[in-house]
Amino acid sequence: MTIFFRKNLYPSVRGCLYPIVRWFVINKRMRSGGFLLCMLTMLYSAPSYSQASGQYTLSGYLRDAVNGETLLNATVSISPGGIATQTNAYGFFSVALAPGKYIVNFSYTGYTLLQKELDISKDLSLNVTLLSTAAQLQEVTITAEKKLRRTNTVALGIQQMDMSRIKKMPSFMGEPDVLKALLTMPGVTSAGDGAAGFSVRGGNTDENLILLDEAPVFNSSHLLGFFSVFNPDAVKNVTLYKSAFPAEYGGRTSSVLDIRMKDGNNQKLSVNGGVSNIFSRISLEAPIQKDKSSFIIAARRSYIDFLAKPFLKGDNKSNVMYFYDLTAKANFKLNDKNTLYLSSYFGQDVFSFGGQANLKWGNSTGTLRWNHLFTSRLFLNTSLYFSQYNYSLLFHSKDDGISQSYDWRSNIKTYGVKPTLTWFLNNHHQIKTGASFIFYDFYPGQGILSNGQVKNAVTLIDRYGTESALFAEDTWKITPAIQLQAGFRMTRYDYLGHTNLYYFRDTVAGVRKPLDHTVYKDQRTPVATWTYPEPRISLRYEIEKNMYVKAGYSRSTQYIHLLSNTASPTPIDLYYPSTNNISPSRTDQFSAGWVMIPRFTQWEISAEAFYKKMDDVLDFIDNADLNLNPKVEGELLQGKGKSYGIEFEVKKEVGKWQGFANYTWSRSWRKTAGIGNGGWYRSLYDRPNILNVSLVYAYNSKWQFSANFNYSSGTPATFPDTRLDIQGLSIPFNSSGNRNTYRLPAYNRLDLSATMKGHQGKKLKQEWVFGLYNAYARPNAYSIYFRQNKDNPNIKEAVRLSILGTVLPSVAWNFTF
């Protein structure tokens, strides 16, 4: 990595930065003590810079004037000088200015532009509030200074959505949903209706780092994929990074989905909620101490089980299918320099069939964050977090009066700490640096089979790992037309003892490896270690006003893996660490793009091309046994992967007509010794053509209409080409051993919705949302299976399985007071 040093950088900082850079490049060990010492040196050195340079600092926070919420990625533009910056993830900004008079504009999508005239003669701290507007401000012409857009970011592959935009789109059963909205973004797809997880640019579903207030979420779906775990009333901002992730993120190789929760109204009590066909939700937010502290609590509960009960008969009356979740957050402004945030989530899905089968799964997370302002240019955020995903599966029955049951439980726990220092050095350099440490506790599971008084248990011992990293990143405005974002992340993973270590003998590729011997490592010390550098760099060049070209490269490493051989993850799939038998997977991504806002228009047009090279991608032998198998590592294979494509998008976010259209052409391939003939084959996420169109029309102040159309190539599939007749049973069989040589029929769907504003009083505001999901009743194939023809058992027939093959109308009532 090439690092540039300005000659006028004062000696104490230059002397500190050089050893860090040198350490990153040539040192393979983690010297966190020296790193922290260097950070402290910068803290004491930073205040002298503004005095030496003859400049002063303008800094502060931008907030919503009504509820006090911080505004993320709001724009602060200053004239004369053409200086522009954005608020960070906590609403803070900082710019360096020479003494003089300036016009400062504060702008954010959906808010009234605020203009201030300031005389800068000393360091100045502001707390700025913006008023939201009910109507779209078509007269605002500063279209390049909206939220986090491709035109004012250096990196490529960034998609940002706020909840106001998501709530305008048609949604499943009238409920706005983060992940459903995400699937309309270019390069993002899933296995189909009701599928859990999502794939980004041909990557696997477990390659997406999903963060809720910085805590990782391992299963983001409710009701087997129909809804996400994120309550729309508690979400403030959603950002998806598809390439050249910021250096502070690591541990996944395809994308980062960063979801930030609301802080809570610090001005007055506010209650929001809604009632729909499927579930009800309610949120309560209020100040604890006005302007200084606040909280929000949001809850949801589905009631499909109650609605369905009158129509169920016999044993089916005991069927249960519901979910619930609770989201909470509080913040405390201790003083002008210190703020604490505490957020948590708990959710659970419960399925029960005939009283004989019970399935539960759920997430719980907790995050404690401390924001500290050392100086007007030095901002520190330190996060402590915990995350757990668990599931249980229980079968029980009686045969001749003897009780039989099978009880299976599993979970994964994560503990982490992450201090991040943002240094607004000057208007040309914004430096972000920090460290992270994660401890993993994998409980693969225990299965207990009971037959009367006899019990047999299969218990897989816990596995442990630690992931640590140091990172640094500089966003450098080299010239008014050229910006560079250069980052570097050094990661280390330790697979720890206090578990069983399995050693296998070599065999033919694609065949289950025989176990040679097992060793129990009694101490929780490293038994396998990997250290990888992860350079990341992005460059933006302004050809002319509001027309840019970009290029980027990034490397990322993933140390944990999802053991699932289906296109859509299931709640009982198992997360597994890199071990002495499983190497981390790695991805190098190259990308280039072009973006522009044509003059005198409110459109944004962009195109991005990408190429991803993947190494040690996890795969499985045919007929792999992945559940409660202590020797599961002998069932695993690792190979190569590649994906490439180009994404086009046109969008408009202001005016009576709003919307976007995007088209993605991409391919995704895998190559693993022992699968097929050892050549390249389609991955499960190879979808060559994807088209999304979304339109929103504000007819008047009372009615709003919206429509979404989705089209994509069918999911790759493996079908039998012959059959085996064994003891009178006809069994389909794939004799070639080749995977994904077929493809399901193309997917397409149209969704419509209409929103009617109801009573809009001073205290109570309400609206009705009417929707049609799958408006023309397209029976999209989730999968195709084979069965014997009822009339002729010698004939095998293919059957299309459609999860939602009909029109689904919905009505939802939303309220605020």
Helices and strands as residue ranges (DSSP letters): H 11-26, H 32-45, H 47-53, E 56-64, E 75-79, E 83-86, E 92-97, E 100-107, E 114-120, E 124-130, G 143-145, G 150-152, E 158-162, H 163-166, G 172-174, H 178-182, E 188-189, E 199-200, G 205-207, E 208-212, E 215-216, E 221-222, G 223-225, E 227-228, E 235-241, E 255-261, E 270-275, E 279-289, E 293-302, H 304-308, G 309-311, G 314-318, E 320-335, E 338-353, E 357-375, E 378-399, E 402-424, E 429-451, E 454-460, E 463-477, E 482-496, E 499-504, E 515-521, E 526-544, E 547-558, E 560-563, E 574-577, E 585-596, E 603-620, G 632-635, E 636-652, E 657-671, E 681-682, E 689-698, E 703-712, E 716-717, E 722-726, E 729-733, E 742-743, E 747-760, E 765-773, E 783-788, E 796-801, E 808-816
